[in-house]
Amino acid sequence: MPSFSSEQLLVLLREHPIVPVYYNADSQQAQAIVQACYDGGLRLFEFTNRGDMAFTVFSQLVEYVRTNCPGMAMGIGTILTPEDAERFMDAGADFVVQPVTTELIGKICQTRGIPWIPAGSTLNEIYQATQMGAQVVKVFPGNVVGPGFIKAILGPMPHLKLMVTGGVEPNTDSLTTWFKAGVTAVGIGSQLFSGPSADPSALRDRIASLVQHTTSLTTLPA
């Protein structure tokens, strides 16, 4: 039984619209980072399938989150093959994120009741993903298409729920720009964890500040 339905994940994403995107081959370090994100106020976490230890660390993270971070959705990103989708779902993935759109992976997720977030960088790709059943589509790479692209495509298709990843910086100016363009959520990768934020306590405080700012943006009337 999935921990979150697609509808529940969408609600969670709207309420907590910053999604950290992270990989570390060290399970203990990864757990410390997840805990810092949780304590800072985040409730979705995307661990990426980008290294030899990804499956092992992810499996351990799922167990850790279930015990220590109630209400957090633990997702797996960078899924390209049906085989990887299946085994990470077997390990407890609450949602599956792709850098592309693969119809077969979408069907597998839907059959198993696991929320699926495919990606596109053109209006046609994004639309086709929604036709395949995606409730949320990742726009990647954000730094290539830019906030103007988001604003433009929401004109003819205002119902789209978009999560932009790539090019989102962990500062108030960047968040303001993207959310005012109309995104539902943002994914933030390595920049969130670099510099002083490599320390879990500093990361927690940084995230708490970003969460507070984002809440002010997403609760304002359009």
C-alpha positions as CSV (number, residue, x, y, z in Angstrom):
1,M,0.0,0.0,0.0
2,P,1.6,3.3,-1.1
3,S,2.2,5.8,1.7
4,F,1.0,8.7,-0.5
5,S,-1.5,8.7,-3.3
6,S,-0.9,11.0,-6.3
7,E,-3.5,13.4,-4.8
8,Q,-1.9,13.3,-1.4
9,L,1.5,14.0,-2.8
10,L,0.2,17.0,-4.8
11,V,-1.3,18.4,-1.6
12,L,2.0,17.8,0.2
13,L,3.9,19.4,-2.6
14,R,1.7,22.5,-2.6
15,E,2.1,22.9,1.2
16,H,5.9,22.2,1.1
17,P,7.0,23.3,-2.3
18,I,10.8,23.0,-1.9
19,V,12.2,19.6,-2.8
20,P,15.9,18.9,-2.1
21,V,17.6,16.8,-4.8
22,Y,20.5,14.9,-3.3
23,Y,22.9,12.0,-3.6
24,N,25.6,10.7,-1.2
25,A,27.2,7.3,-1.1
26,D,27.6,7.6,2.7
27,S,24.4,6.4,4.4
28,Q,25.1,8.2,7.7
29,Q,25.8,11.5,6.0
30,A,22.7,11.1,3.9
31,Q,20.6,10.5,7.0
32,A,22.0,13.6,8.7
33,I,21.1,15.7,5.6
34,V,17.6,14.2,5.4
35,Q,17.0,15.0,9.1
36,A,18.3,18.5,8.7
37,C,15.8,19.0,5.8
38,Y,13.0,17.6,7.9
39,D,13.8,19.7,10.9
40,G,14.0,22.8,8.7
41,G,10.5,22.2,7.5
42,L,10.7,20.2,4.3
43,R,8.4,17.2,3.8
44,L,9.5,15.8,0.4
45,F,13.0,14.6,-0.4
46,E,14.4,13.4,-3.7
47,F,17.3,11.0,-3.5
48,T,18.9,10.5,-6.9
49,N,19.9,7.3,-8.5
50,R,23.3,8.5,-9.6
51,G,25.9,6.3,-8.0
52,D,26.7,2.6,-7.3
53,M,25.5,2.9,-3.7
54,A,22.2,4.6,-4.6
55,F,20.0,1.5,-4.0
56,T,21.7,0.6,-0.7
57,V,21.7,4.1,0.7
58,F,18.1,4.7,-0.5
59,S,16.8,1.6,1.2
60,Q,18.4,2.6,4.5
61,L,17.1,6.1,4.1
62,V,13.5,4.8,3.7
63,E,13.8,2.9,7.0
64,Y,15.3,6.0,8.7
65,V,12.6,8.3,7.4
66,R,9.8,6.0,8.5
67,T,11.1,6.0,12.0
68,N,12.5,9.5,12.4
69,C,10.7,11.8,10.0
70,P,6.9,11.1,10.1
71,G,5.0,12.6,7.3
72,M,8.0,13.0,4.9
73,A,7.7,11.6,1.4
74,M,10.9,9.9,0.3
75,G,11.3,9.8,-3.5
76,I,13.8,8.4,-5.9
77,G,15.0,10.5,-8.8
78,T,17.0,9.9,-12.0
79,I,15.0,6.8,-12.9
80,L,15.5,5.9,-16.6
81,T,14.5,2.2,-16.8
82,P,11.5,0.2,-15.7
83,E,13.8,-2.2,-13.8
84,D,15.1,0.6,-11.7
85,A,11.6,2.0,-11.1
86,E,10.4,-1.4,-9.9
87,R,13.3,-2.1,-7.5
88,F,13.2,1.3,-5.9
89,M,9.5,1.1,-5.5
90,D,10.1,-2.3,-3.9
91,A,12.5,-0.5,-1.5
92,G,9.8,1.9,-0.5
93,A,9.9,4.9,-2.8
94,D,7.0,7.2,-2.2
95,F,7.3,8.9,-5.6
96,V,9.4,8.5,-8.7
97,V,11.1,11.3,-10.6
98,Q,12.5,11.2,-14.1
99,P,14.8,13.5,-16.1
100,V,12.7,12.5,-19.1
101,T,9.3,11.0,-19.8
102,T,9.0,7.3,-20.2
103,E,5.5,6.0,-20.8
104,L,6.2,2.5,-19.5
105,I,7.6,3.8,-16.2
106,G,4.5,6.0,-15.9
107,K,2.3,2.9,-16.4
108,I,4.2,0.9,-13.8
109,C,3.9,3.7,-11.3
110,Q,0.2,4.1,-11.9
111,T,-0.4,0.3,-11.6
112,R,1.3,0.3,-8.3
113,G,-0.3,3.6,-7.1
114,I,3.0,5.4,-6.8
115,P,3.1,9.1,-7.8
116,W,5.1,9.7,-11.0
117,I,6.9,13.0,-11.9
118,P,8.3,12.8,-15.4
119,A,10.2,15.7,-17.0
120,G,10.0,17.9,-20.1
121,S,11.5,21.1,-21.4
122,T,9.0,21.9,-24.2
123,L,5.3,22.6,-24.0
124,N,4.6,19.5,-26.1
125,E,6.7,17.2,-23.8
126,I,5.0,18.6,-20.8
127,Y,1.5,18.2,-22.3
128,Q,2.2,14.7,-23.4
129,A,3.4,13.8,-19.9
130,T,0.0,15.0,-18.5
131,Q,-1.8,12.9,-21.2
132,M,0.1,9.9,-19.9
133,G,-1.3,10.5,-16.4
134,A,1.3,12.8,-14.7
135,Q,-0.3,15.2,-12.2
136,V,3.0,17.1,-11.7
137,V,5.6,17.5,-14.4
138,K,9.2,18.4,-13.7
139,V,10.6,21.2,-16.0
140,F,14.3,20.5,-16.5
141,P,16.7,22.1,-17.0
142,G,15.2,25.3,-15.5
143,N,18.3,27.3,-16.1
144,V,17.9,26.7,-19.9
145,V,14.2,27.4,-20.3
146,G,14.0,30.2,-17.7
147,P,11.1,31.6,-15.6
148,G,9.7,33.4,-18.7
149,F,9.0,30.0,-20.2
150,I,7.0,29.0,-17.2
151,K,4.9,32.1,-17.3
152,A,4.3,31.8,-21.0
153,I,3.1,28.2,-21.1
154,L,0.8,28.7,-18.1
155,G,-1.1,31.3,-20.3
156,P,-2.7,28.7,-22.5
157,M,-2.5,25.9,-20.0
158,P,-3.0,27.4,-16.5
159,H,-3.9,24.0,-15.0
160,L,-0.4,22.6,-15.3
161,K,1.4,21.7,-12.1
162,L,5.1,22.3,-12.7
163,M,8.2,21.6,-10.5
164,V,11.2,23.3,-11.9
165,T,14.7,21.8,-11.3
166,G,18.1,23.0,-12.4
167,G,18.9,26.7,-12.1
168,V,17.0,27.2,-8.9
169,E,19.3,28.9,-6.4
170,P,18.7,28.6,-2.6
171,N,18.1,32.3,-2.0
172,T,15.0,34.5,-1.7
173,D,15.5,36.2,-5.1
174,S,15.6,33.0,-7.0
175,L,12.6,31.5,-5.2
176,T,10.6,34.7,-5.7
177,T,11.3,34.8,-9.4
178,W,10.3,31.1,-10.0
179,F,7.2,31.2,-7.8
180,K,6.0,34.5,-9.3
181,A,6.4,32.8,-12.7
182,G,3.8,30.3,-11.6
183,V,5.6,27.1,-10.6
184,T,4.0,24.7,-8.1
185,A,7.3,23.7,-6.6
186,V,11.0,23.8,-7.0
187,G,13.8,21.2,-6.8
188,I,17.1,22.4,-5.5
189,G,20.3,20.3,-5.9
190,S,23.9,20.7,-5.0
191,Q,23.8,24.5,-4.3
192,L,21.6,23.8,-1.3
193,F,24.2,21.6,0.3
194,S,27.4,23.4,-0.6
195,G,29.6,25.7,1.5
196,P,28.6,26.2,5.1
197,S,25.3,24.3,4.5
198,A,27.3,21.1,4.3
199,D,27.0,21.2,8.1
200,P,23.6,19.7,9.0
201,S,22.7,22.4,11.6
202,A,23.6,25.2,9.2
203,L,21.6,23.5,6.5
204,R,18.6,23.2,8.8
205,D,18.7,26.9,9.6
206,R,19.1,27.8,5.9
207,I,16.1,25.7,4.9
208,A,14.0,27.1,7.7
209,S,14.6,30.6,6.3
210,L,13.8,29.6,2.8
211,V,10.6,27.8,3.9
212,Q,9.5,30.9,5.7
213,H,10.1,33.0,2.6
214,T,8.4,30.5,0.3
215,T,5.3,30.3,2.6
216,S,5.0,34.1,2.2
217,L,5.1,33.8,-1.6
218,T,2.7,30.9,-1.9
219,T,0.0,32.3,0.4
220,L,-0.2,35.7,-1.3
221,P,-3.2,36.2,-3.6
222,A,-2.4,35.9,-7.3
